[in-house]
Structures are given as C-alpha cells and as structure tokens.
Amino acid sequence: PGILSSLANAAKQGILLKAGRDLETLAKAKVVVFDKTGTLTTGKPQVTRLLTLGKESEFEILKVASSLESMSDHPIAKAIVAKAEAEQIKVIEPESLKEHIGYGVEGVVEGQNWRLGKPSFFEQELCKAWVPEIEDLESMGQTVILLGNKKNIIAIIALQDTLRQEASYVVRALKQMGLLCVILTGDQKLTAEAVGKELGLSKIYSELLPIDKVNILKELQQTEDNVIMIGDGLNDAPALATAQVGIALGKGGNNITIQNADIIFTNDDLCKLVNLLCLARKAEVIIKQNMFFSITVICTLLVLNLVRDISLPWGVVFHEGSTLLVILNGLRLLGYKCGMKKTPAKTLEKTVVNNGTTE
C-alpha cells in the first residue's frame, strides 16, 4: 500500500516511476549527479560574442556555422541557427556533414571544408594563439566553440546559457538532506567550474564524452551507495542507464534518454527532485512502521495462543484488523505534501529543509 500510494502521489505531481523499487533506492540515495545543459540550465543558450580572426565577416561566419548546425537538435546548434535567422541570414543545407559526438561537426559548405566545435576538436597548435581569449570567455561561464578547418581557426563563437531559477535552491536543499551533489558535463573546465562555483556543487567533472560520464558513474558507485543521475540530452542516455536510478526531464528530453531512464519528470521542474526524495524517505518510514506493526501483532497473537485459548472470531478480528490499519497507514502517502510548490526566486532563498521534508 505504501509503494502504490507513493507512485500515485508522484504521478499527480508529474513524476512517472517505472518501478516501485526505485523509491527504496531513492530513500537511501547518497549522491545526486546532474547534467549541466538543459538540466541545471534552461538549455536555451544565446550567442553573446562572435570574434572574427580572419578576413571573413560576421555575416559569412554565421552563414557557415548555421549551415553546419542546421540539421542538429543540440541546444548550441539551435542557438546559432536562431542567431543567423535573427540577422536574416539564409541557412543553406551543407553538401556533406559528419558529426563527432562530444566534439562538434565537420562538413562542406559552398565547396569549402569546415569544422565547428569545442577547442579540443582542433589541433592544439591552432588553439595556442587564442588561449587567452578562450579562457577569458570560459571563466565567465560562457561556452566557447571554434569555426575553422584543419589549417586555421577563423572565428570564436561564445554562448551563454542561464541557470534554471530553481537550480540554486535544489542544490542547497539536497546538500542539507545529506546528499553529495556532482556535475558531469561536456563543457570546458572553466565554464563548468563557473557554474559549479555559483551553485556550490561538491564535485565538478568537465570535458566529458558520453562514455566518460558512464565511467565516472561507475567509479562513484564503487565508493558511494545508491548513485542517482538526472539529465535530459541524448549524451546522457548511457549514464542514466548506468546509474542506480536515472531521472529524465521528459518535456525537453530526447526519446532515447526517456527510454533509458527509470523516472521521468513530465514538466521539467527541478524542484520535483526534492519532492521525490522527500516522498521516498517518507515512504520508507511508513513501510518500516507497517512491517514493525504487522510483525508485532502476529507475534502477540502467537504468544497469546500458546498461553491461553483465543477464539477464532477474535483471532480474525485482531489479524484482519491489523491488516486494515496497515493499509490505511500506507494510504496516508496519497495526501503527503512533499514540500515545495512553484515559488518565486525571492521565496526560494528563505526555504529550508528539515528532516527530509521541505517547509
């Protein structure tokens, strides 16, 4: 009854669990691993700066970059295409295109070969001259991508993604509940550290490929019990499948990511993570109460039956009556308020967590 009531309660909040056993894992969770883009941030970055390093104009750079990204669903790709459209630049279809997952894309646009991606996608020698500019932008929490070819880098494109309004509260609440908060991201080190510092995250892992995220999760599972992960992108799918409990943001998430996750948030509200963990801990308490009460009643009836006669009607009353009490106690979880509703940012600053429940 406790598990079923908890599943129903969660569903009313837009939290879909595929199995009741995940509640027990959540109640004992020690580590929460976050993806960055689209999870801690809104996943809607905007182009903030465009530095031309060659003779090409900003118009030409945006035309090539948007063409290379025109067939991608990645948030950065959408931001570049949106910038080009805002500048009334016609996006053309590339003649050929190859995606390098975790690095960038390369293709042919108007007969020329191009590369677009993170600095590690280019030869180290090509990036040396632009390290100060790149580090300066990354230290401000901006994502930096480069446009060029195998011989030259012609432009630096900087993008800024904003943190979710509730991200800071969620991290603080989880830390007060005794959980270790970790971030895994493919972004550059300085960008990840800027976000991690602002949110107060315990551990920061950056410049990761999808397989790197999986390996780090396995390492965490060797030292910590019950590691859970929350993410939304295609690159997070393998890691979500590796974690003891994988949580996907379903509204903006990828279909493959949702399939690999154990739990889905239908409305992408990070605050639901705090609510879910509070509900799981409360369910664990209720289940333990029911187990203790049931065993106590059975043992009492056994002892009484040995020392004195108990008529069948009274035995049935005590035994089945205790079963009804266990069911009713479990049904309390249907109306359990796990805490936080959608609250303005100023109110979030005053919200505190006590004993696994949010007030």
C-alpha positions as CSV (number, residue, x, y, z in Angstrom):
1,P,0.0,0.0,0.0
2,G,2.8,2.4,0.8
3,I,4.5,1.9,-2.6
4,L,1.3,2.1,-4.6
5,S,0.2,5.3,-2.7
6,S,3.7,6.9,-3.3
7,L,3.5,6.1,-7.1
8,A,0.1,7.7,-7.3
9,N,1.2,10.7,-5.3
10,A,4.2,11.2,-7.6
11,A,2.1,10.8,-10.7
12,K,-0.1,13.6,-9.6
13,Q,3.0,15.8,-9.4
14,G,4.1,14.9,-12.9
15,I,6.6,12.3,-11.8
16,L,6.4,8.9,-13.5
17,L,8.1,6.0,-12.0
18,K,8.6,2.8,-14.0
19,A,9.1,0.6,-10.9
20,G,8.3,0.8,-7.2
21,R,11.7,-0.5,-6.2
22,D,13.2,2.8,-7.3
23,L,11.6,4.5,-4.3
24,E,13.6,2.3,-1.9
25,T,16.8,3.3,-3.8
26,L,15.9,7.0,-3.7
27,A,15.3,6.8,0.0
28,K,18.9,5.6,0.6
29,A,20.5,7.8,-2.1
30,K,23.9,9.3,-1.2
31,V,24.9,11.0,-4.4
32,V,22.9,13.1,-7.0
33,V,24.7,13.6,-10.3
34,F,23.5,16.4,-12.6
35,D,24.0,17.0,-16.3
36,K,24.5,20.7,-16.9
37,T,23.0,21.9,-20.2
38,G,19.2,21.6,-20.1
39,T,19.2,20.2,-16.6
40,L,20.8,22.8,-14.3
41,T,20.5,25.4,-17.1
42,T,17.5,26.2,-19.2
43,G,19.0,24.6,-22.2
44,K,18.4,27.7,-24.3
45,P,21.8,29.3,-24.8
46,Q,22.2,32.5,-26.8
47,V,25.1,33.7,-28.9
48,T,26.8,36.5,-26.8
49,R,30.0,37.2,-28.7
50,L,31.4,36.5,-32.2
51,L,35.2,37.2,-32.7
52,T,36.5,37.0,-36.2
53,L,40.1,36.0,-36.5
54,G,40.5,36.2,-40.3
55,K,39.2,38.2,-43.3
56,E,35.7,36.7,-43.1
57,S,32.9,38.9,-42.0
58,E,30.4,38.1,-39.2
59,F,27.8,37.5,-41.9
60,E,29.9,34.8,-43.6
61,I,30.8,33.2,-40.3
62,L,27.2,33.0,-39.1
63,K,26.2,31.7,-42.6
64,V,28.7,28.8,-42.4
65,A,28.1,28.0,-38.7
66,S,24.3,28.0,-39.0
67,S,24.5,25.8,-42.1
68,L,26.7,23.2,-40.3
69,E,24.3,23.2,-37.4
70,S,21.1,23.3,-39.3
71,M,20.4,19.6,-39.0
72,S,21.2,19.2,-35.3
73,D,18.8,19.3,-32.3
74,H,21.6,20.3,-29.9
75,P,20.8,23.5,-27.9
76,I,24.0,25.1,-29.1
77,A,23.1,24.3,-32.7
78,K,19.6,25.8,-32.2
79,A,21.2,29.0,-30.7
80,I,23.5,29.5,-33.7
81,V,20.7,28.9,-36.2
82,A,18.4,31.3,-34.2
83,K,21.1,34.0,-34.3
84,A,21.5,33.6,-38.1
85,E,17.8,33.8,-38.6
86,A,17.6,36.9,-36.4
87,E,20.3,38.5,-38.6
88,Q,18.2,37.5,-41.7
89,I,20.9,35.2,-42.9
90,K,19.7,32.4,-45.1
91,V,20.6,29.0,-43.7
92,I,21.7,26.6,-46.5
93,E,21.9,22.8,-46.4
94,P,25.6,21.6,-46.2
95,E,26.8,19.5,-49.1
96,S,28.1,16.9,-46.7
97,L,28.1,16.6,-42.9
98,K,29.7,14.4,-40.3
99,E,29.0,14.6,-36.5
100,H,31.7,13.9,-34.0
101,I,29.7,13.2,-30.8
102,G,31.0,15.2,-27.9
103,Y,33.3,17.3,-30.1
104,G,31.5,19.0,-33.0
105,V,30.7,18.7,-36.7
106,E,32.6,19.0,-39.9
107,G,31.2,19.4,-43.4
108,V,31.3,21.0,-46.8
109,V,29.5,24.4,-47.3
110,E,29.6,26.0,-50.7
111,G,32.5,23.8,-51.7
112,Q,34.7,24.5,-48.7
113,N,35.6,22.2,-45.8
114,W,34.7,23.4,-42.3
115,R,34.9,22.4,-38.7
116,L,32.8,23.7,-35.9
117,G,33.1,22.5,-32.3
118,K,34.9,22.8,-28.9
119,P,38.6,23.7,-28.8
120,S,39.6,20.1,-28.3
121,F,38.1,19.3,-31.7
122,F,41.0,21.3,-33.3
123,E,44.8,20.7,-33.3
124,Q,46.4,22.1,-30.2
125,E,48.8,24.1,-32.2
126,L,46.0,26.0,-33.8
127,C,44.4,26.9,-30.5
128,K,47.6,28.2,-28.8
129,A,47.3,31.7,-30.1
130,W,43.7,32.1,-28.9
131,V,44.1,30.6,-25.4
132,P,43.7,34.0,-23.5
133,E,40.5,34.9,-25.3
134,I,39.1,31.4,-24.9
135,E,39.9,31.2,-21.1
136,D,38.6,34.7,-20.5
137,L,35.2,33.8,-22.0
138,E,35.1,30.4,-20.2
139,S,35.9,32.0,-16.9
140,M,32.7,34.0,-17.2
141,G,30.7,30.8,-17.6
142,Q,30.3,31.0,-21.4
143,T,30.6,28.1,-23.7
144,V,33.2,28.6,-26.5
145,I,33.2,26.9,-29.9
146,L,35.5,27.5,-32.8
147,L,35.0,27.7,-36.5
148,G,37.7,26.8,-38.9
149,N,39.4,23.9,-40.8
150,K,42.4,21.7,-40.4
151,K,44.8,24.6,-41.0
152,N,43.2,27.7,-39.5
153,I,40.7,28.9,-36.9
154,I,38.8,31.9,-38.3
155,A,36.2,32.6,-35.5
156,I,35.4,32.2,-31.9
157,I,31.7,31.9,-31.0
158,A,30.7,32.4,-27.3
159,L,27.3,31.3,-26.0
160,Q,25.7,31.9,-22.6
161,D,23.1,29.6,-21.0
162,T,21.2,30.8,-18.0
163,L,20.7,28.7,-14.8
164,R,17.3,27.5,-14.0
165,Q,15.6,29.7,-11.5
166,E,15.2,26.8,-9.0
167,A,18.7,25.2,-9.5
168,S,20.4,27.0,-6.6
169,Y,17.6,26.1,-4.2
170,V,17.6,22.4,-5.3
171,V,21.3,22.0,-4.8
172,R,21.2,23.7,-1.3
173,A,18.2,21.5,-0.3
174,L,19.9,18.3,-1.4
175,K,23.0,19.2,0.5
176,Q,21.0,19.9,3.6
177,M,19.5,16.4,3.2
178,G,23.0,15.0,3.3
179,L,23.5,14.2,-0.4
180,L,26.6,14.8,-2.4
181,C,25.9,16.9,-5.5
182,V,28.0,16.3,-8.6
183,I,28.0,17.8,-12.1
184,L,29.0,15.9,-15.3
185,T,29.3,18.0,-18.4
186,G,31.0,18.0,-21.8
187,D,31.7,21.8,-21.4
188,Q,35.2,23.1,-21.0
189,K,36.7,23.1,-17.5
190,L,36.4,26.9,-16.8
191,T,32.8,27.0,-17.9
192,A,31.9,24.1,-15.7
193,E,33.8,25.5,-12.7
194,A,32.0,28.8,-13.0
195,V,28.6,27.1,-12.9
196,G,29.7,24.7,-10.1
197,K,31.0,27.5,-8.0
198,E,27.8,29.6,-8.4
199,L,25.7,26.6,-7.3
200,G,28.0,25.3,-4.7
201,L,28.4,21.8,-6.2
202,S,30.6,19.3,-4.3
203,K,32.4,17.8,-7.4
204,I,32.8,19.0,-10.9
205,Y,33.7,16.8,-13.9
206,S,34.1,18.6,-17.3
207,E,35.1,18.0,-20.9
208,L,33.4,14.6,-20.9
209,L,32.3,12.3,-23.7
210,P,29.2,10.1,-23.1
211,I,31.5,7.1,-22.3
212,D,33.4,9.3,-19.8
213,K,30.2,10.0,-17.9
214,V,29.5,6.3,-17.7
215,N,33.0,5.6,-16.3
216,I,32.7,8.3,-13.7
217,L,29.4,7.0,-12.6
218,K,30.9,3.5,-12.2
219,E,33.7,5.0,-10.1
220,L,31.2,6.8,-7.9
221,Q,29.2,3.6,-7.4
222,Q,32.3,1.9,-6.1
223,T,32.8,4.4,-3.3
224,E,29.2,5.7,-2.7
225,D,25.9,3.8,-2.2
226,N,22.9,4.5,-4.4
227,V,24.0,7.0,-7.0
228,I,21.2,8.7,-8.9
229,M,21.5,10.9,-12.0
230,I,19.3,13.4,-13.7
231,G,19.7,14.6,-17.3
232,D,17.9,15.4,-20.5
233,G,20.1,15.0,-23.5
234,L,21.0,12.2,-25.9
235,N,24.5,12.2,-24.5
236,D,23.1,11.4,-21.0
237,A,21.3,8.3,-22.0
238,P,24.2,5.8,-21.4
239,A,24.9,7.4,-18.0
240,L,21.2,7.3,-17.0
241,A,21.1,3.6,-17.8
242,T,24.3,3.1,-15.6
243,A,23.1,4.9,-12.5
244,Q,21.1,3.0,-9.9
245,V,18.2,5.4,-10.7
246,G,18.2,7.5,-13.8
247,I,15.9,10.5,-14.0
248,A,15.0,12.2,-17.3
249,L,13.4,15.6,-17.9
250,G,10.7,14.5,-20.2
251,K,9.4,17.8,-21.6
252,G,12.6,18.8,-23.3
253,G,14.3,15.4,-23.2
254,N,15.3,13.1,-26.0
255,N,13.2,10.0,-26.6
256,I,16.2,7.7,-26.2
257,T,17.0,9.4,-22.9
258,I,13.5,8.9,-21.7
259,Q,13.6,5.2,-22.6
260,N,16.8,4.7,-20.7
261,A,15.6,6.5,-17.6
262,D,13.8,4.9,-14.6
263,I,11.9,8.1,-13.7
264,I,10.5,10.8,-15.9
265,F,9.6,14.4,-14.9
266,T,6.9,15.5,-17.3
267,N,7.1,19.2,-16.5
268,D,10.9,19.6,-16.3
269,D,10.6,21.2,-12.8
270,L,13.9,20.5,-10.9
271,C,12.1,21.2,-7.6
272,K,10.3,17.9,-8.1
273,L,13.6,16.2,-7.4
274,V,13.5,17.4,-3.8
275,N,9.8,16.5,-3.6
276,L,10.5,13.0,-4.9
277,L,13.4,12.3,-2.4
278,C,11.2,13.6,0.5
279,L,8.4,11.3,-0.6
280,A,10.8,8.3,-0.9
281,R,12.1,8.9,2.6
282,K,8.6,9.2,4.0
283,A,7.5,6.0,2.2
284,E,10.5,4.2,3.7
285,V,9.4,5.3,7.2
286,I,5.8,4.3,6.6
287,I,6.8,0.9,5.2
288,K,9.0,0.3,8.3
289,Q,6.1,1.3,10.6
290,N,3.8,-1.2,8.8
291,M,6.4,-4.0,9.0
292,F,7.0,-3.4,12.7
293,F,3.3,-3.2,13.5
294,S,2.4,-6.3,11.4
295,I,5.2,-8.5,13.0
296,T,4.3,-7.2,16.5
297,V,0.6,-8.2,16.0
298,I,1.5,-11.7,14.7
299,C,4.0,-12.3,17.5
300,T,1.4,-11.2,20.1
301,L,-1.2,-13.5,18.7
302,L,1.2,-16.4,18.7
303,V,2.2,-15.8,22.3
304,L,-1.4,-15.4,23.4
305,N,-2.4,-18.5,21.6
306,L,0.2,-20.5,23.5
307,V,-0.6,-19.2,27.0
308,R,-4.4,-19.1,26.6
309,D,-7.1,-20.0,24.2
310,I,-8.2,-17.4,21.6
311,S,-11.4,-18.0,19.8
312,L,-11.4,-17.9,16.0
313,P,-13.6,-14.8,15.7
314,W,-11.3,-12.8,18.0
315,G,-8.2,-14.1,16.1
316,V,-9.7,-12.9,12.9
317,V,-10.7,-9.5,14.3
318,F,-7.1,-8.9,15.6
319,H,-5.4,-10.2,12.5
320,E,-7.5,-8.7,9.8
321,G,-8.0,-5.5,11.8
322,S,-4.2,-5.0,11.8
323,T,-4.2,-5.5,8.1
324,L,-6.7,-2.7,7.6
325,L,-4.6,-0.4,9.8
326,V,-1.5,-1.2,7.7
327,I,-3.4,-0.4,4.5
328,L,-4.8,2.9,6.0
329,N,-1.3,3.9,7.2
330,G,0.0,3.3,3.7
331,L,-2.8,5.3,2.1
332,R,-1.6,8.4,4.1
333,L,1.1,8.8,1.4
334,L,-1.6,9.7,-1.1
335,G,-2.0,13.0,0.5
336,Y,1.5,13.5,1.7
337,K,2.8,17.0,0.9
338,C,6.4,16.7,0.0
339,G,7.1,20.3,0.3
340,M,7.8,22.9,-2.2
341,K,5.3,24.3,-4.7
342,K,6.3,26.6,-7.5
343,T,7.8,29.5,-5.6
344,P,9.2,32.9,-6.7
345,A,13.0,33.2,-6.6
346,K,12.9,35.5,-3.5
347,T,10.9,33.0,-1.6
348,L,13.3,30.2,-2.5
349,E,16.1,32.0,-0.7
350,K,14.2,31.6,2.6
351,T,13.1,28.0,2.1
352,V,14.8,25.4,4.4
353,V,14.8,21.6,4.6
354,N,14.2,19.8,7.8
355,N,14.5,16.0,8.4
356,G,13.9,15.2,4.7
357,T,10.8,17.3,4.4
358,T,10.6,20.7,2.8
359,E,8.9,23.6,4.6
